Amino acid sequence: MTVEPREYREIPIGQIDADDDTFLISYPRVDESLRLSVSQLGLLNPLSVRRTNGGKLQMIAGFKRLSACLENKTKKVPALIYPEW
């Protein structure tokens, strides 16, 4: 089964449930070189998220990028938004 994203857009970072690590498979979450890159160049690849029943966005992929954005106090991030499955 292939699930295509519904939309691509910039979303407020506060809409993402940063504590939900259901799909997290890599450690550590904080990567200093990535944080510096994001602060200098911005986020080059969008996060992948899906909407949950509660209306929050659940991370699918991009946990390190999300952590870098949170550390840099980024307000909005580009995201591919997938439907709930």
Backbone as XML, in Angstrom:
<?xml version="1.0"?>
<chain id="A" units="angstrom">
  <residue number="1" name="MET">
    <atom name="N" x="0.840" y="-1.174" z="0.000"/>
    <atom name="CA" x="0.000" y="0.000" z="0.000"/>
    <atom name="C" x="0.889" y="1.243" z="0.000"/>
  </residue>
  <residue number="2" name="THR">
    <atom name="N" x="0.624" y="2.132" z="-0.907"/>
    <atom name="CA" x="1.350" y="3.394" z="-0.984"/>
    <atom name="C" x="0.405" y="4.514" z="-0.585"/>
  </residue>
  <residue number="3" name="VAL">
    <atom name="N" x="0.872" y="5.363" z="0.306"/>
    <atom name="CA" x="0.077" y="6.511" z="0.748"/>
    <atom name="C" x="0.760" y="7.766" z="0.250"/>
  </residue>
  <residue number="4" name="GLU">
    <atom name="N" x="0.041" y="8.549" z="-0.519"/>
    <atom name="CA" x="0.575" y="9.790" z="-1.063"/>
    <atom name="C" x="0.243" y="10.943" z="-0.119"/>
  </residue>
  <residue number="5" name="PRO">
    <atom name="N" x="1.152" y="11.940" z="-0.023"/>
    <atom name="CA" x="0.835" y="13.095" z="0.822"/>
    <atom name="C" x="-0.348" y="13.863" z="0.254"/>
  </residue>
  <residue number="6" name="ARG">
    <atom name="N" x="-1.152" y="14.424" z="1.125"/>
    <atom name="CA" x="-2.293" y="15.223" z="0.701"/>
    <atom name="C" x="-1.873" y="16.613" z="0.286"/>
  </residue>
  <residue number="7" name="GLU">
    <atom name="N" x="-0.900" y="17.144" z="1.022"/>
    <atom name="CA" x="-0.497" y="18.511" z="0.710"/>
    <atom name="C" x="0.934" y="18.789" z="1.160"/>
  </residue>
  <residue number="8" name="TYR">
    <atom name="N" x="1.486" y="19.820" z="0.569"/>
    <atom name="CA" x="2.811" y="20.324" z="0.933"/>
    <atom name="C" x="2.619" y="21.777" z="1.293"/>
  </residue>
  <residue number="9" name="ARG">
    <atom name="N" x="3.023" y="22.155" z="2.515"/>
    <atom name="CA" x="2.906" y="23.556" z="2.904"/>
    <atom name="C" x="3.762" y="23.843" z="4.129"/>
  </residue>
  <residue number="10" name="GLU">
    <atom name="N" x="3.916" y="25.107" z="4.431"/>
    <atom name="CA" x="4.601" y="25.502" z="5.662"/>
    <atom name="C" x="3.580" y="25.486" z="6.784"/>
  </residue>
  <residue number="11" name="ILE">
    <atom name="N" x="3.978" y="24.885" z="7.901"/>
    <atom name="CA" x="3.076" y="24.785" z="9.046"/>
    <atom name="C" x="3.752" y="25.361" z="10.289"/>
  </residue>
  <residue number="12" name="PRO">
    <atom name="N" x="2.969" y="25.908" z="11.210"/>
    <atom name="CA" x="3.552" y="26.348" z="12.478"/>
    <atom name="C" x="4.139" y="25.139" z="13.213"/>
  </residue>
  <residue number="13" name="ILE">
    <atom name="N" x="5.352" y="25.275" z="13.706"/>
    <atom name="CA" x="6.044" y="24.158" z="14.341"/>
    <atom name="C" x="5.287" y="23.673" z="15.593"/>
  </residue>
  <residue number="14" name="GLY">
    <atom name="N" x="4.505" y="24.550" z="16.210"/>
    <atom name="CA" x="3.735" y="24.189" z="17.391"/>
    <atom name="C" x="2.606" y="23.204" z="17.123"/>
  </residue>
  <residue number="15" name="GLN">
    <atom name="N" x="2.227" y="23.016" z="15.854"/>
    <atom name="CA" x="1.177" y="22.054" z="15.523"/>
    <atom name="C" x="1.688" y="20.615" z="15.529"/>
  </residue>
  <residue number="16" name="ILE">
    <atom name="N" x="3.007" y="20.451" z="15.586"/>
    <atom name="CA" x="3.597" y="19.114" z="15.559"/>
    <atom name="C" x="3.764" y="18.607" z="16.982"/>
  </residue>
  <residue number="17" name="ASP">
    <atom name="N" x="3.328" y="17.385" z="17.224"/>
    <atom name="CA" x="3.509" y="16.754" z="18.535"/>
    <atom name="C" x="4.951" y="16.253" z="18.615"/>
  </residue>
  <residue number="18" name="ALA">
    <atom name="N" x="5.834" y="17.103" z="19.123"/>
    <atom name="CA" x="7.267" y="16.794" z="19.156"/>
    <atom name="C" x="7.605" y="15.691" z="20.153"/>
  </residue>
  <residue number="19" name="ASP">
    <atom name="N" x="6.692" y="15.366" z="21.055"/>
    <atom name="CA" x="6.944" y="14.320" z="22.052"/>
    <atom name="C" x="6.582" y="12.922" z="21.556"/>
  </residue>
  <residue number="20" name="ASP">
    <atom name="N" x="5.814" y="12.841" z="20.478"/>
    <atom name="CA" x="5.407" y="11.536" z="19.943"/>
    <atom name="C" x="6.551" y="10.970" z="19.107"/>
  </residue>
  <residue number="21" name="ASP">
    <atom name="N" x="7.181" y="9.907" z="19.596"/>
    <atom name="CA" x="8.314" y="9.314" z="18.869"/>
    <atom name="C" x="7.985" y="7.921" z="18.340"/>
  </residue>
  <residue number="22" name="THR">
    <atom name="N" x="6.724" y="7.710" z="17.970"/>
    <atom name="CA" x="6.274" y="6.421" z="17.450"/>
    <atom name="C" x="7.142" y="5.938" z="16.294"/>
  </residue>
  <residue number="23" name="PHE">
    <atom name="N" x="7.502" y="6.833" z="15.391"/>
    <atom name="CA" x="8.244" y="6.448" z="14.195"/>
    <atom name="C" x="9.746" y="6.724" z="14.302"/>
  </residue>
  <residue number="24" name="LEU">
    <atom name="N" x="10.222" y="7.134" z="15.464"/>
    <atom name="CA" x="11.633" y="7.458" z="15.647"/>
    <atom name="C" x="12.489" y="6.198" z="15.617"/>
  </residue>
  <residue number="25" name="ILE">
    <atom name="N" x="13.496" y="6.173" z="14.730"/>
    <atom name="CA" x="14.364" y="4.994" z="14.644"/>
    <atom name="C" x="15.840" y="5.346" z="14.740"/>
  </residue>
  <residue number="26" name="SER">
    <atom name="N" x="16.183" y="6.619" z="14.893"/>
    <atom name="CA" x="17.594" y="6.982" z="14.944"/>
    <atom name="C" x="17.898" y="7.812" z="16.193"/>
  </residue>
  <residue number="27" name="TYR">
    <atom name="N" x="19.133" y="7.696" z="16.638"/>
    <atom name="CA" x="19.593" y="8.440" z="17.812"/>
    <atom name="C" x="20.960" y="8.993" z="17.500"/>
  </residue>
  <residue number="28" name="PRO">
    <atom name="N" x="21.417" y="10.039" z="18.074"/>
    <atom name="CA" x="20.689" y="10.964" z="18.927"/>
    <atom name="C" x="19.832" y="11.913" z="18.103"/>
  </residue>
  <residue number="29" name="ARG">
    <atom name="N" x="18.873" y="12.528" z="18.739"/>
    <atom name="CA" x="17.977" y="13.442" z="18.036"/>
    <atom name="C" x="18.645" y="14.778" z="17.740"/>
  </residue>
  <residue number="30" name="VAL">
    <atom name="N" x="19.619" y="15.172" z="18.538"/>
    <atom name="CA" x="20.271" y="16.471" z="18.348"/>
    <atom name="C" x="21.581" y="16.260" z="17.596"/>
  </residue>
  <residue number="31" name="ASP">
    <atom name="N" x="21.718" y="16.961" z="16.506"/>
    <atom name="CA" x="22.907" y="16.864" z="15.667"/>
    <atom name="C" x="23.401" y="18.292" z="15.433"/>
  </residue>
  <residue number="32" name="GLU">
    <atom name="N" x="24.534" y="18.646" z="16.030"/>
    <atom name="CA" x="25.028" y="20.026" z="15.986"/>
    <atom name="C" x="25.298" y="20.497" z="14.561"/>
  </residue>
  <residue number="33" name="SER">
    <atom name="N" x="25.861" y="19.640" z="13.721"/>
    <atom name="CA" x="26.143" y="20.077" z="12.347"/>
    <atom name="C" x="24.838" y="20.336" z="11.582"/>
  </residue>
  <residue number="34" name="LEU">
    <atom name="N" x="23.825" y="19.545" z="11.845"/>
    <atom name="CA" x="22.526" y="19.775" z="11.204"/>
    <atom name="C" x="21.903" y="21.066" z="11.731"/>
  </residue>
  <residue number="35" name="ARG">
    <atom name="N" x="21.996" y="21.292" z="13.034"/>
    <atom name="CA" x="21.455" y="22.519" z="13.611"/>
    <atom name="C" x="22.099" y="23.755" z="12.973"/>
  </residue>
  <residue number="36" name="LEU">
    <atom name="N" x="23.415" y="23.715" z="12.800"/>
    <atom name="CA" x="24.112" y="24.837" z="12.163"/>
    <atom name="C" x="23.690" y="25.002" z="10.712"/>
  </residue>
  <residue number="37" name="SER">
    <atom name="N" x="23.557" y="23.903" z="10.003"/>
    <atom name="CA" x="23.135" y="23.956" z="8.610"/>
    <atom name="C" x="21.738" y="24.568" z="8.475"/>
  </residue>
  <residue number="38" name="VAL">
    <atom name="N" x="20.819" y="24.127" z="9.331"/>
    <atom name="CA" x="19.454" y="24.658" z="9.289"/>
    <atom name="C" x="19.444" y="26.138" z="9.646"/>
  </residue>
  <residue number="39" name="SER">
    <atom name="N" x="20.282" y="26.547" z="10.590"/>
    <atom name="CA" x="20.313" y="27.965" z="10.963"/>
    <atom name="C" x="20.865" y="28.822" z="9.827"/>
  </residue>
  <residue number="40" name="GLN">
    <atom name="N" x="21.777" y="28.272" z="9.036"/>
    <atom name="CA" x="22.390" y="29.034" z="7.949"/>
    <atom name="C" x="21.604" y="28.965" z="6.642"/>
  </residue>
  <residue number="41" name="LEU">
    <atom name="N" x="21.064" y="27.788" z="6.332"/>
    <atom name="CA" x="20.429" y="27.578" z="5.033"/>
    <atom name="C" x="18.920" y="27.402" z="5.084"/>
  </residue>
  <residue number="42" name="GLY">
    <atom name="N" x="18.397" y="27.162" z="6.272"/>
    <atom name="CA" x="16.981" y="26.839" z="6.394"/>
    <atom name="C" x="16.790" y="25.337" z="6.209"/>
  </residue>
  <residue number="43" name="LEU">
    <atom name="N" x="15.564" y="24.903" z="6.297"/>
    <atom name="CA" x="15.246" y="23.486" z="6.154"/>
    <atom name="C" x="15.090" y="23.174" z="4.676"/>
  </residue>
  <residue number="44" name="LEU">
    <atom name="N" x="15.993" y="22.374" z="4.120"/>
    <atom name="CA" x="16.001" y="22.100" z="2.683"/>
    <atom name="C" x="15.052" y="20.973" z="2.286"/>
  </residue>
  <residue number="45" name="ASN">
    <atom name="N" x="14.824" y="20.027" z="3.189"/>
    <atom name="CA" x="13.907" y="18.916" z="2.925"/>
    <atom name="C" x="12.751" y="18.988" z="3.906"/>
  </residue>
  <residue number="46" name="PRO">
    <atom name="N" x="11.514" y="18.854" z="3.420"/>
    <atom name="CA" x="10.367" y="18.991" z="4.315"/>
    <atom name="C" x="10.258" y="17.823" z="5.298"/>
  </residue>
  <residue number="47" name="LEU">
    <atom name="N" x="9.609" y="18.094" z="6.422"/>
    <atom name="CA" x="9.278" y="17.046" z="7.376"/>
    <atom name="C" x="8.106" y="16.247" z="6.805"/>
  </residue>
  <residue number="48" name="SER">
    <atom name="N" x="7.966" y="15.016" z="7.231"/>
    <atom name="CA" x="6.804" y="14.202" z="6.869"/>
    <atom name="C" x="5.971" y="14.004" z="8.124"/>
  </residue>
  <residue number="49" name="VAL">
    <atom name="N" x="4.705" y="14.409" z="8.047"/>
    <atom name="CA" x="3.810" y="14.322" z="9.194"/>
    <atom name="C" x="2.465" y="13.765" z="8.746"/>
  </residue>
  <residue number="50" name="ARG">
    <atom name="N" x="1.692" y="13.303" z="9.732"/>
    <atom name="CA" x="0.319" y="12.904" z="9.433"/>
    <atom name="C" x="-0.587" y="13.473" z="10.504"/>
  </residue>
  <residue number="51" name="ARG">
    <atom name="N" x="-1.817" y="13.762" z="10.109"/>
    <atom name="CA" x="-2.790" y="14.294" z="11.043"/>
    <atom name="C" x="-3.370" y="13.154" z="11.874"/>
  </residue>
  <residue number="52" name="THR">
    <atom name="N" x="-3.547" y="13.390" z="13.172"/>
    <atom name="CA" x="-4.113" y="12.379" z="14.058"/>
    <atom name="C" x="-5.551" y="12.735" z="14.399"/>
  </residue>
  <residue number="53" name="ASN">
    <atom name="N" x="-6.229" y="11.813" z="15.088"/>
    <atom name="CA" x="-7.617" y="12.059" z="15.496"/>
    <atom name="C" x="-7.754" y="13.319" z="16.341"/>
  </residue>
  <residue number="54" name="GLY">
    <atom name="N" x="-6.750" y="13.604" z="17.166"/>
    <atom name="CA" x="-6.797" y="14.779" z="18.025"/>
    <atom name="C" x="-6.516" y="16.081" z="17.301"/>
  </residue>
  <residue number="55" name="GLY">
    <atom name="N" x="-6.179" y="16.005" z="16.013"/>
    <atom name="CA" x="-5.915" y="17.209" z="15.234"/>
    <atom name="C" x="-4.455" y="17.629" z="15.204"/>
  </residue>
  <residue number="56" name="LYS">
    <atom name="N" x="-3.634" y="17.067" z="16.091"/>
    <atom name="CA" x="-2.197" y="17.368" z="16.083"/>
    <atom name="C" x="-1.556" y="16.686" z="14.880"/>
  </residue>
  <residue number="57" name="LEU">
    <atom name="N" x="-0.345" y="17.098" z="14.573"/>
    <atom name="CA" x="0.417" y="16.463" z="13.512"/>
    <atom name="C" x="1.452" y="15.536" z="14.137"/>
  </residue>
  <residue number="58" name="GLN">
    <atom name="N" x="1.497" y="14.298" z="13.687"/>
    <atom name="CA" x="2.421" y="13.289" z="14.205"/>
    <atom name="C" x="3.589" y="13.157" z="13.231"/>
  </residue>
  <residue number="59" name="MET">
    <atom name="N" x="4.792" y="13.189" z="13.772"/>
    <atom name="CA" x="5.984" y="13.033" z="12.943"/>
    <atom name="C" x="6.052" y="11.633" z="12.360"/>
  </residue>
  <residue number="60" name="ILE">
    <atom name="N" x="6.395" y="11.554" z="11.071"/>
    <atom name="CA" x="6.672" y="10.282" z="10.413"/>
    <atom name="C" x="8.166" y="10.194" z="10.129"/>
  </residue>
  <residue number="61" name="ALA">
    <atom name="N" x="8.716" y="11.266" z="9.577"/>
    <atom name="CA" x="10.146" y="11.306" z="9.249"/>
    <atom name="C" x="10.659" y="12.735" z="9.388"/>
  </residue>
  <residue number="62" name="GLY">
    <atom name="N" x="11.903" y="12.849" z="9.847"/>
    <atom name="CA" x="12.528" y="14.154" z="9.980"/>
    <atom name="C" x="12.725" y="14.580" z="11.422"/>
  </residue>
  <residue number="63" name="PHE">
    <atom name="N" x="12.850" y="13.604" z="12.329"/>
    <atom name="CA" x="12.996" y="13.924" z="13.748"/>
    <atom name="C" x="14.224" y="14.792" z="14.033"/>
  </residue>
  <residue number="64" name="LYS">
    <atom name="N" x="15.338" y="14.498" z="13.389"/>
    <atom name="CA" x="16.544" y="15.310" z="13.614"/>
    <atom name="C" x="16.347" y="16.721" z="13.063"/>
  </residue>
  <residue number="65" name="ARG">
    <atom name="N" x="15.702" y="16.828" z="11.913"/>
    <atom name="CA" x="15.422" y="18.146" z="11.348"/>
    <atom name="C" x="14.481" y="18.933" z="12.247"/>
  </residue>
  <residue number="66" name="LEU">
    <atom name="N" x="13.476" y="18.247" z="12.814"/>
    <atom name="CA" x="12.564" y="18.904" z="13.742"/>
    <atom name="C" x="13.326" y="19.391" z="14.972"/>
  </residue>
  <residue number="67" name="SER">
    <atom name="N" x="14.189" y="18.550" z="15.522"/>
    <atom name="CA" x="14.981" y="18.945" z="16.694"/>
    <atom name="C" x="15.843" y="20.160" z="16.384"/>
  </residue>
  <residue number="68" name="ALA">
    <atom name="N" x="16.465" y="20.169" z="15.210"/>
    <atom name="CA" x="17.295" y="21.312" z="14.812"/>
    <atom name="C" x="16.447" y="22.577" z="14.710"/>
  </residue>
  <residue number="69" name="CYS">
    <atom name="N" x="15.264" y="22.462" z="14.147"/>
    <atom name="CA" x="14.375" y="23.625" z="14.024"/>
    <atom name="C" x="13.910" y="24.115" z="15.393"/>
  </residue>
  <residue number="70" name="LEU">
    <atom name="N" x="13.598" y="23.185" z="16.296"/>
    <atom name="CA" x="13.183" y="23.573" z="17.645"/>
    <atom name="C" x="14.307" y="24.294" z="18.366"/>
  </residue>
  <residue number="71" name="GLU">
    <atom name="N" x="15.535" y="23.788" z="18.235"/>
    <atom name="CA" x="16.686" y="24.448" z="18.871"/>
    <atom name="C" x="16.941" y="25.830" z="18.283"/>
  </residue>
  <residue number="72" name="ASN">
    <atom name="N" x="16.674" y="25.974" z="16.998"/>
    <atom name="CA" x="16.875" y="27.268" z="16.332"/>
    <atom name="C" x="15.671" y="28.200" z="16.494"/>
  </residue>
  <residue number="73" name="LYS">
    <atom name="N" x="14.650" y="27.733" z="17.211"/>
    <atom name="CA" x="13.436" y="28.513" z="17.457"/>
    <atom name="C" x="12.736" y="28.920" z="16.159"/>
  </residue>
  <residue number="74" name="THR">
    <atom name="N" x="12.729" y="27.993" z="15.204"/>
    <atom name="CA" x="12.050" y="28.199" z="13.928"/>
    <atom name="C" x="10.543" y="28.240" z="14.168"/>
  </residue>
  <residue number="75" name="LYS">
    <atom name="N" x="9.866" y="29.173" z="13.545"/>
    <atom name="CA" x="8.419" y="29.326" z="13.756"/>
    <atom name="C" x="7.588" y="28.437" z="12.827"/>
  </residue>
  <residue number="76" name="LYS">
    <atom name="N" x="7.999" y="28.349" z="11.552"/>
    <atom name="CA" x="7.261" y="27.539" z="10.565"/>
    <atom name="C" x="8.235" y="26.626" z="9.842"/>
  </residue>
  <residue number="77" name="VAL">
    <atom name="N" x="7.745" y="25.447" z="9.454"/>
    <atom name="CA" x="8.577" y="24.478" z="8.746"/>
    <atom name="C" x="7.816" y="23.929" z="7.537"/>
  </residue>
  <residue number="78" name="PRO">
    <atom name="N" x="8.526" y="23.607" z="6.454"/>
    <atom name="CA" x="7.867" y="22.964" z="5.328"/>
    <atom name="C" x="7.563" y="21.512" z="5.691"/>
  </residue>
  <residue number="79" name="ALA">
    <atom name="N" x="6.396" y="21.049" z="5.256"/>
    <atom name="CA" x="6.005" y="19.678" z="5.608"/>
    <atom name="C" x="5.164" y="19.040" z="4.510"/>
  </residue>
  <residue number="80" name="LEU">
    <atom name="N" x="5.363" y="17.739" z="4.356"/>
    <atom name="CA" x="4.471" y="16.916" z="3.564"/>
    <atom name="C" x="3.461" y="16.350" z="4.552"/>
  </residue>
  <residue number="81" name="ILE">
    <atom name="N" x="2.179" y="16.628" z="4.318"/>
    <atom name="CA" x="1.146" y="16.198" z="5.255"/>
    <atom name="C" x="0.402" y="15.010" z="4.655"/>
  </residue>
  <residue number="82" name="TYR">
    <atom name="N" x="0.501" y="13.877" z="5.339"/>
    <atom name="CA" x="-0.135" y="12.648" z="4.892"/>
    <atom name="C" x="-1.462" y="12.465" z="5.604"/>
  </residue>
  <residue number="83" name="PRO">
    <atom name="N" x="-2.393" y="11.762" z="4.973"/>
    <atom name="CA" x="-3.650" y="11.477" z="5.659"/>
    <atom name="C" x="-3.436" y="10.441" z="6.761"/>
  </residue>
  <residue number="84" name="GLU">
    <atom name="N" x="-4.357" y="10.392" z="7.683"/>
    <atom name="CA" x="-4.295" y="9.375" z="8.732"/>
    <atom name="C" x="-4.489" y="8.006" z="8.086"/>
  </residue>
  <residue number="85" name="TRP">
    <atom name="N" x="-3.741" y="7.006" z="8.567"/>
    <atom name="CA" x="-3.927" y="5.657" z="8.038"/>
    <atom name="C" x="-4.090" y="4.671" z="9.151"/>
  </residue>
</chain>
